[in-house]
Amino acid sequence: MLQLHDKQFVPFVSAQEIEFAIAKIAALVEIDFTDETPLFIGVLNGSFMVVSDFMKHYKFPCEVSFIKIASYEGTSSTDVVKQLIGLDQDLTGRSVVIIEDIVDTGNTLVALKELFKKQNVKRFKIATLFLKPDAYKKDIKIDYVGIRIPNKFIVGFGLDYDGLGRNLTEVYQLKE
């Protein structure tokens, strides 16, 4: 069991399962982008560990950048998405793959799709380590999914609870 602030968490996804899921995503992305140099964009803060491991598995030429968007407070997603740090490069004609740690409500993806539509990207794909299908109600396609999970709050491997837990190599679920 793990204590973070006022909440307790129990083990949920092992480091080995995470590694396997990320390797699977990288292999699928490689198939789709063999003939070009995609730009991978990690969504901070949560995706930094996913992006790092993804880049270790991706074997072809690519570029990486980050964007910081916030929509969480405590253990619940807010409906307000605030863009905090944007991209500073021209994406016209580029293929972009968003790399997320988790997709639940999809509010962040809606904001990102709008942002990239204005950038005239050639292809726009979305990869996520975790997807909560029961929480996700948007009509934006998630192209690459590592692990589908129940609609429970999780921490670890980049995911936090009020700032704590990002450094954990495994993922923990909020104890009922």
Salt bridges, closest charged atoms under 4 A:
ASP6 OD2 - LYS7 NZ 3.58
GLU19 OE2 - HIS57 NE2 2.81
GLU36 OE1 - LYS122 NZ 3.41
GLU36 OE2 - ARG123 NH2 2.52
ASP53 OD1 - LYS56 NZ 3.30
GLU63 OE2 - ARG94 NH2 3.39
ASP104 OD2 - LYS132 NZ 3.99
GLU114 OE2 - LYS117 NZ 3.34
ASP143 OD1 - LYS125 NZ 3.96
ASP143 OD1 - LYS141 NZ 3.38
ASP160 OD1 - ARG166 NH2 2.94
GLU176 OE2 - LYS152 NZ 3.04
